[in-house]
Amino acid sequence: MPIVLCMALGLFSRRAGMINQDMAPRLGNFCFTLLLPAMLFYSIYSIDFTAEFSLSLVLFATISQICLIAVLCLIFFSTVKDKARAATYVHLSYRSNYAMYGVALAQGMFGAAGVQVAAMLIPGTLILFNLVAVILFSYCSVKADSSPGQVAREFALNLVKNPLIVTSVVGVVVSLSPITLPVFLYTTTRNISLMTVPFCLIVIGSQIDFGGLKSDIKAMFAMSFIRLAIVPLVMIPIAIHMGFRGAALAALLVLFSSPCATAGAIMAQKYNVYPDLANQTLAATTVFGGLTNFIWISVLRYFEFF
């Protein structure tokens, strides 16, 4: 509900004239360039990598996500003629809001032990999510007559210029090194991190216009259904078969069943790849995600998987 209310506040701000059509893209760029990178850096830097580490959980989460993305690419790029639309479908289907939901849900269900398990997956998922997003959006911008060298240079440039990837990598390096941030710098990044999600949700909410998405309403509901129902229906039984239970299974459940990511919608706007569809799908999955996650948790608890 707090997430929904933040987006509703953004919608109200636009209707009241406090955020106009010209401001929204600039605010989105502010989120992408400054707020989200600061939040990602703080999230990764704050992880205690010296704590008990489950290599099997991290490997399964990473490999299963790569396999899922590969299958989604195969399906959408072979059935959708518009490569930008196909890339958007893949992006909306695989990218979950794990960084926001994972630790919070794990803490509520398993306490400190759950937080420790959920935090293990944050660095790998953040880097993988952003890396694949850059690949997809770079592919959309490639011209038909571009040479392989031009394509490679453009892709490399997009990687280097993407602040989410850069700060994620820097966060891992700093976290693993003996470097300790000065208190004033740590406090600043923490404060920015705390304001990032609400601010980004308000910006996204200010751009929601279901009336302007009439031609894509079916796509929005299809992507929401895939994100909240199909992906977990396929991936969770595999995780159970692999022997994951308790807090580890709960972390994987959030990874595969949580709503679309706030950062994903901001990236879609930054690269101008169907940003309206991304915003509306984020809103729809956020609204319905509470219900679907309640169902998934109830079913798994009924069968005593955690």
The 8 nearest C-alpha neighbors of each residue, nearest first, counted from 0:
[[1, 3, 2, 4, 286, 289, 5, 285],
 [2, 0, 4, 3, 5, 197, 6, 7],
 [3, 1, 5, 0, 4, 6, 200, 285],
 [2, 4, 0, 6, 5, 1, 7, 286],
 [3, 5, 7, 1, 6, 2, 8, 0],
 [6, 4, 8, 2, 201, 7, 3, 200],
 [7, 5, 204, 201, 9, 200, 3, 8],
 [8, 6, 4, 10, 9, 5, 204, 11],
 [9, 7, 11, 5, 6, 10, 4, 12],
 [10, 8, 201, 205, 204, 12, 6, 7],
 [9, 11, 205, 204, 7, 13, 8, 12],
 [10, 12, 14, 8, 9, 13, 15, 7],
 [13, 11, 9, 15, 17, 10, 14, 18],
 [14, 12, 18, 16, 10, 205, 15, 11],
 [13, 15, 11, 16, 12, 10, 17, 18],
 [16, 14, 12, 13, 17, 11, 18, 10],
 [15, 17, 13, 18, 14, 19, 12, 11],
 [16, 18, 12, 15, 13, 19, 14, 11],
 [19, 17, 13, 16, 12, 22, 23, 20],
 [18, 20, 22, 21, 16, 13, 17, 23],
 [19, 21, 22, 23, 18, 24, 206, 13],
 [20, 22, 19, 23, 24, 25, 18, 26],
 [21, 23, 25, 19, 20, 24, 18, 26],
 [22, 24, 26, 25, 20, 21, 27, 202],
 [25, 23, 27, 26, 22, 28, 21, 268],
 [26, 24, 28, 27, 22, 23, 29, 21],
 [25, 27, 29, 23, 28, 24, 22, 30],
 [28, 26, 24, 30, 25, 29, 265, 23],
 [27, 29, 31, 25, 26, 30, 32, 24],
 [28, 30, 26, 32, 27, 31, 33, 25],
 [29, 31, 34, 27, 28, 33, 32, 35],
 [32, 30, 28, 29, 35, 33, 27, 265],
 [31, 33, 29, 30, 28, 162, 34, 36],
 [34, 32, 30, 36, 29, 35, 31, 37],
 [33, 35, 30, 37, 195, 36, 38, 31],
 [34, 36, 38, 37, 31, 30, 33, 39],
 [37, 35, 163, 39, 38, 34, 33, 166],
 [38, 36, 40, 34, 35, 39, 188, 41],
 [37, 39, 192, 35, 41, 36, 40, 42],
 [40, 38, 42, 36, 41, 37, 167, 35],
 [39, 41, 170, 37, 43, 38, 166, 42],
 [40, 42, 44, 38, 39, 43, 45, 188],
 [43, 41, 39, 45, 40, 44, 38, 46],
 [42, 44, 40, 45, 46, 170, 41, 122],
 [43, 45, 174, 41, 170, 46, 42, 40],
 [46, 44, 43, 42, 41, 47, 174, 40],
 [47, 45, 43, 44, 48, 118, 42, 174],
 [46, 48, 49, 50, 45, 174, 44, 115],
 [47, 49, 50, 46, 175, 52, 174, 119],
 [50, 48, 47, 51, 52, 46, 175, 174],
 [51, 49, 48, 47, 52, 115, 46, 119],
 [52, 50, 49, 53, 48, 115, 116, 47],
 [51, 53, 50, 54, 119, 48, 49, 116],
 [54, 52, 56, 55, 57, 51, 119, 116],
 [53, 55, 57, 56, 58, 52, 59, 119],
 [54, 56, 58, 53, 57, 59, 60, 52],
 [57, 55, 59, 53, 54, 58, 60, 247],
 [56, 58, 60, 54, 59, 55, 120, 61],
 [59, 57, 55, 61, 60, 56, 62, 54],
 [58, 60, 56, 62, 61, 57, 63, 55],
 [61, 59, 57, 63, 58, 62, 56, 64],
 [62, 60, 58, 64, 59, 63, 57, 65],
 [63, 61, 65, 59, 64, 60, 58, 66],
 [62, 64, 66, 60, 65, 61, 59, 67],
 [65, 63, 67, 61, 66, 62, 60, 68],
 [64, 66, 62, 68, 67, 63, 69, 61],
 [65, 67, 69, 63, 64, 68, 62, 70],
 [68, 66, 64, 70, 65, 69, 63, 71],
 [67, 69, 71, 65, 66, 70, 72, 64],
 [68, 70, 66, 72, 67, 71, 65, 73],
 [71, 69, 73, 67, 72, 68, 74, 66],
 [70, 72, 68, 74, 73, 69, 89, 75],
 [73, 71, 69, 75, 70, 74, 76, 68],
 [72, 74, 70, 71, 76, 75, 77, 69],
 [75, 73, 71, 72, 77, 76, 70, 78],
 [74, 76, 78, 85, 72, 77, 79, 73],
 [75, 77, 85, 79, 72, 78, 73, 74],
 [76, 78, 75, 74, 73, 79, 80, 72],
 [77, 79, 75, 76, 74, 80, 85, 73],
 [80, 78, 76, 75, 81, 85, 77, 82],
 [79, 81, 82, 78, 76, 85, 77, 84],
 [80, 82, 84, 83, 79, 85, 76, 86],
 [83, 81, 85, 84, 86, 80, 139, 76],
 [84, 82, 86, 139, 85, 81, 87, 272],
 [83, 85, 87, 81, 86, 82, 88, 273],
 [84, 86, 82, 88, 75, 87, 83, 76],
 [87, 85, 83, 89, 84, 88, 135, 82],
 [88, 86, 84, 90, 85, 89, 91, 83],
 [87, 89, 85, 91, 86, 90, 92, 84],
 [90, 88, 92, 86, 87, 91, 71, 72],
 [91, 89, 87, 88, 92, 93, 94, 86],
 [90, 92, 88, 89, 94, 93, 87, 259],
 [93, 91, 226, 89, 90, 94, 88, 222],
 [92, 94, 90, 91, 89, 68, 95, 226],
 [95, 93, 91, 90, 259, 92, 260, 128],
 [96, 94, 259, 260, 97, 257, 258, 254],
 [95, 97, 260, 259, 98, 99, 258, 257],
 [96, 98, 101, 100, 254, 99, 95, 253],
 [97, 99, 96, 101, 100, 121, 102, 125],
 [100, 98, 97, 96, 101, 102, 103, 196],
 [101, 99, 97, 103, 98, 104, 102, 96],
 [102, 100, 97, 104, 103, 253, 98, 117],
 [101, 103, 105, 114, 117, 104, 100, 106],
 [104, 102, 106, 100, 105, 101, 107, 99],
 [105, 103, 107, 106, 101, 102, 100, 108],
 [106, 104, 113, 102, 108, 107, 114, 103],
 [107, 105, 110, 103, 114, 104, 109, 113],
 [106, 108, 104, 105, 110, 109, 103, 113],
 [107, 109, 105, 106, 110, 104, 113, 246],
 [110, 108, 113, 106, 105, 107, 112, 246],
 [109, 111, 106, 113, 112, 107, 108, 114],
 [112, 110, 114, 113, 106, 115, 109, 105],
 [113, 111, 115, 114, 110, 109, 116, 246],
 [112, 114, 109, 105, 116, 246, 111, 110],
 [115, 113, 111, 117, 102, 106, 116, 112],
 [114, 116, 112, 118, 113, 117, 111, 119],
 [117, 115, 113, 114, 118, 119, 247, 112],
 [116, 118, 114, 250, 119, 102, 115, 120],
 [117, 119, 115, 121, 120, 116, 114, 102],
 [120, 118, 117, 116, 121, 115, 57, 52],
 [119, 121, 118, 123, 117, 122, 57, 124],
 [120, 122, 124, 118, 123, 119, 125, 98],
 [123, 121, 125, 124, 120, 43, 126, 171],
 [124, 122, 126, 125, 121, 120, 127, 61],
 [123, 125, 127, 121, 126, 122, 128, 120],
 [126, 124, 128, 122, 127, 123, 121, 129],
 [125, 127, 129, 123, 124, 128, 130, 164],
 [128, 126, 124, 130, 129, 125, 123, 131],
 [129, 127, 125, 131, 126, 130, 124, 132],
 [128, 130, 132, 126, 131, 127, 164, 125],
 [129, 131, 127, 133, 132, 128, 126, 134],
 [132, 130, 134, 133, 128, 129, 127, 135],
 [131, 133, 129, 135, 134, 130, 136, 128],
 [132, 134, 136, 130, 131, 135, 137, 129],
 [135, 133, 131, 137, 132, 136, 138, 130],
 [136, 134, 132, 138, 133, 137, 86, 131],
 [135, 137, 139, 133, 138, 134, 132, 140],
 [138, 136, 134, 140, 139, 135, 133, 154],
 [137, 139, 135, 141, 136, 140, 134, 154],
 [140, 138, 136, 83, 137, 141, 82, 135],
 [139, 141, 137, 138, 142, 136, 83, 270],
 [142, 140, 138, 139, 137, 143, 150, 145],
 [143, 141, 145, 144, 140, 139, 150, 138],
 [142, 144, 145, 141, 146, 140, 150, 139],
 [145, 143, 142, 146, 141, 147, 149, 150],
 [146, 144, 142, 143, 149, 150, 147, 141],
 [145, 147, 149, 148, 150, 144, 151, 143],
 [148, 146, 150, 149, 151, 145, 152, 144],
 [149, 147, 151, 146, 150, 152, 145, 153],
 [150, 148, 152, 146, 151, 147, 145, 153],
 [149, 151, 147, 153, 148, 152, 154, 146],
 [152, 150, 148, 154, 149, 153, 155, 147],
 [153, 151, 155, 149, 154, 150, 156, 148],
 [154, 152, 156, 150, 155, 151, 149, 157],
 [153, 155, 151, 157, 156, 152, 137, 150],
 [156, 154, 158, 152, 157, 153, 151, 159],
 [155, 157, 153, 159, 158, 154, 160, 152],
 [158, 156, 160, 154, 155, 159, 161, 153],
 [157, 159, 155, 161, 156, 160, 154, 133],
 [158, 160, 156, 157, 161, 155, 165, 162],
 [159, 161, 157, 158, 156, 162, 165, 155],
 [160, 162, 158, 163, 159, 164, 157, 165],
 [163, 161, 165, 164, 166, 36, 160, 32],
 [164, 162, 36, 166, 161, 165, 167, 129],
 [163, 165, 167, 162, 166, 161, 126, 129],
 [164, 166, 162, 168, 167, 163, 169, 161],
 [165, 167, 169, 168, 163, 40, 164, 36],
 [168, 166, 170, 164, 169, 165, 40, 39],
 [169, 167, 171, 170, 165, 166, 164, 172],
 [168, 170, 166, 172, 171, 167, 173, 165],
 [169, 171, 40, 167, 44, 173, 168, 43],
 [172, 170, 174, 168, 169, 173, 175, 43],
 [171, 173, 169, 175, 174, 170, 176, 168],
 [174, 172, 176, 170, 175, 171, 169, 178],
 [173, 175, 44, 171, 172, 176, 170, 43],
 [174, 176, 172, 173, 171, 177, 48, 178],
 [175, 177, 173, 178, 174, 172, 179, 171],
 [178, 176, 179, 175, 173, 174, 172, 180],
 [179, 177, 176, 173, 180, 174, 175, 172],
 [180, 178, 177, 181, 173, 174, 176, 182],
 [179, 181, 185, 184, 182, 178, 183, 173],
 [182, 180, 184, 183, 185, 179, 186, 178],
 [181, 183, 185, 184, 186, 180, 187, 179],
 [182, 184, 186, 181, 185, 187, 180, 188],
 [185, 183, 187, 181, 186, 182, 180, 188],
 [184, 186, 182, 188, 187, 183, 180, 189],
 [185, 187, 189, 183, 184, 188, 182, 190],
 [186, 188, 184, 190, 189, 185, 183, 191],
 [189, 187, 191, 185, 190, 186, 37, 192],
 [190, 188, 192, 186, 187, 191, 185, 193],
 [189, 191, 193, 187, 192, 188, 186, 194],
 [190, 192, 188, 194, 193, 189, 195, 187],
 [193, 191, 38, 189, 195, 190, 194, 188],
 [192, 194, 190, 191, 195, 189, 196, 38],
 [193, 195, 191, 192, 197, 196, 198, 190],
 [196, 194, 192, 198, 34, 193, 197, 199],
 [195, 197, 199, 198, 194, 200, 193, 192],
 [198, 196, 200, 199, 195, 194, 5, 201],
 [197, 199, 201, 195, 200, 196, 194, 202],
 [200, 198, 202, 196, 201, 197, 195, 203],
 [199, 201, 203, 197, 6, 202, 198, 5],
 [200, 202, 9, 6, 204, 198, 5, 199],
 [203, 201, 199, 205, 200, 204, 9, 198],
 [202, 204, 200, 206, 205, 201, 199, 278],
 [205, 203, 6, 9, 10, 201, 207, 206],
 [204, 206, 9, 10, 202, 13, 203, 207],
 [207, 205, 203, 204, 208, 202, 23, 10],
 [208, 206, 204, 205, 279, 209, 278, 203],
 [207, 209, 210, 211, 206, 212, 279, 275],
 [208, 210, 212, 211, 207, 279, 213, 216],
 [209, 211, 208, 212, 213, 207, 216, 214],
 [210, 212, 209, 208, 213, 214, 275, 207],
 [211, 213, 209, 215, 210, 214, 216, 208],
 [214, 212, 216, 215, 211, 210, 209, 217],
 [213, 215, 212, 216, 217, 211, 218, 210],
 [216, 214, 218, 212, 213, 217, 219, 276],
 [215, 217, 219, 213, 218, 212, 214, 220],
 [218, 216, 220, 219, 215, 221, 214, 213],
 [217, 219, 221, 215, 216, 220, 222, 276],
 [220, 218, 216, 222, 280, 217, 221, 223],
 [219, 221, 223, 217, 222, 218, 224, 216],
 [222, 220, 218, 224, 223, 219, 217, 225],
 [223, 221, 225, 219, 224, 220, 218, 226],
 [224, 222, 220, 226, 221, 284, 225, 227],
 [223, 225, 221, 227, 228, 222, 226, 220],
 [224, 226, 229, 222, 223, 228, 227, 230],
 [227, 225, 92, 223, 224, 230, 228, 222],
 [228, 226, 256, 224, 225, 223, 229, 288],
 [229, 227, 224, 225, 231, 230, 232, 226],
 [228, 230, 225, 232, 231, 233, 226, 227],
 [229, 231, 233, 232, 226, 228, 225, 234],
 [232, 230, 234, 255, 256, 235, 233, 229],
 [233, 231, 229, 230, 234, 228, 235, 236],
 [232, 234, 231, 230, 235, 229, 236, 237],
 [233, 235, 231, 237, 236, 232, 230, 238],
 [234, 236, 238, 237, 231, 233, 232, 239],
 [237, 235, 239, 238, 234, 240, 233, 232],
 [238, 236, 240, 234, 235, 239, 241, 233],
 [237, 239, 235, 241, 236, 240, 243, 234],
 [240, 238, 236, 242, 241, 243, 237, 235],
 [239, 241, 237, 242, 238, 236, 243, 235],
 [242, 240, 238, 239, 243, 237, 236, 59],
 [241, 243, 239, 240, 244, 238, 237, 248],
 [244, 242, 248, 239, 238, 241, 247, 245],
 [243, 245, 248, 304, 247, 305, 242, 246],
 [244, 246, 305, 248, 247, 249, 304, 243],
 [245, 247, 249, 113, 248, 250, 109, 244],
 [248, 246, 250, 249, 245, 244, 243, 116],
 [247, 249, 244, 251, 243, 250, 245, 246],
 [248, 250, 246, 252, 247, 251, 245, 253],
 [251, 249, 247, 117, 253, 252, 248, 101],
 [252, 250, 254, 248, 253, 249, 255, 247],
 [251, 253, 249, 255, 250, 254, 256, 248],
 [254, 252, 257, 256, 250, 251, 255, 101],
 [253, 255, 251, 97, 252, 256, 95, 250],
 [254, 256, 231, 252, 253, 257, 251, 230],
 [255, 257, 227, 253, 231, 252, 254, 226],
 [256, 258, 253, 95, 96, 255, 254, 288],
 [259, 257, 284, 285, 95, 288, 96, 260],
 [258, 260, 95, 281, 96, 94, 91, 284],
 [261, 259, 96, 263, 95, 262, 94, 258],
 [260, 262, 263, 264, 265, 259, 96, 200],
 [263, 261, 265, 260, 264, 266, 35, 31],
 [264, 262, 260, 266, 261, 265, 267, 94],
 [263, 265, 267, 277, 261, 266, 262, 278],
 [264, 266, 262, 268, 263, 267, 27, 269],
 [267, 265, 269, 263, 268, 264, 262, 270],
 [268, 266, 274, 264, 272, 270, 265, 269],
 [267, 269, 274, 271, 265, 266, 270, 264],
 [270, 268, 266, 271, 267, 265, 28, 27],
 [269, 271, 267, 268, 272, 266, 136, 274],
 [272, 270, 268, 269, 267, 274, 273, 266],
 [273, 271, 267, 274, 270, 83, 268, 87],
 [272, 274, 276, 275, 271, 277, 267, 87],
 [275, 273, 268, 267, 277, 276, 272, 271],
 [276, 274, 278, 277, 273, 279, 207, 212],
 [275, 277, 279, 274, 278, 273, 280, 219],
 [276, 278, 274, 264, 280, 275, 279, 281],
 [279, 277, 275, 281, 280, 276, 264, 274],
 [278, 280, 282, 276, 281, 277, 207, 283],
 [281, 279, 283, 277, 219, 282, 278, 284],
 [280, 282, 278, 259, 284, 279, 283, 285],
 [281, 283, 279, 285, 280, 284, 286, 278],
 [284, 282, 280, 286, 285, 281, 279, 287],
 [285, 283, 258, 288, 287, 281, 223, 286],
 [284, 286, 288, 282, 258, 283, 287, 281],
 [287, 285, 283, 284, 288, 282, 3, 289],
 [286, 288, 284, 289, 290, 285, 283, 291],
 [289, 287, 285, 291, 284, 290, 286, 258],
 [288, 290, 292, 287, 291, 293, 286, 285],
 [291, 289, 293, 288, 287, 292, 294, 286],
 [290, 292, 294, 288, 293, 289, 295, 287],
 [293, 291, 295, 294, 289, 290, 288, 296],
 [292, 294, 290, 296, 291, 295, 297, 289],
 [293, 295, 291, 297, 292, 296, 298, 290],
 [296, 294, 292, 298, 297, 293, 299, 291],
 [297, 295, 293, 299, 298, 294, 300, 292],
 [298, 296, 294, 300, 295, 299, 301, 293],
 [299, 297, 301, 295, 300, 296, 294, 302],
 [300, 298, 296, 302, 304, 301, 297, 303],
 [299, 301, 303, 297, 302, 298, 305, 304],
 [300, 302, 298, 303, 299, 297, 304, 296],
 [301, 303, 299, 300, 304, 298, 305, 297],
 [304, 302, 300, 305, 301, 299, 298, 245],
 [303, 305, 299, 244, 302, 300, 245, 248],
 [304, 245, 303, 300, 244, 299, 246, 248]]
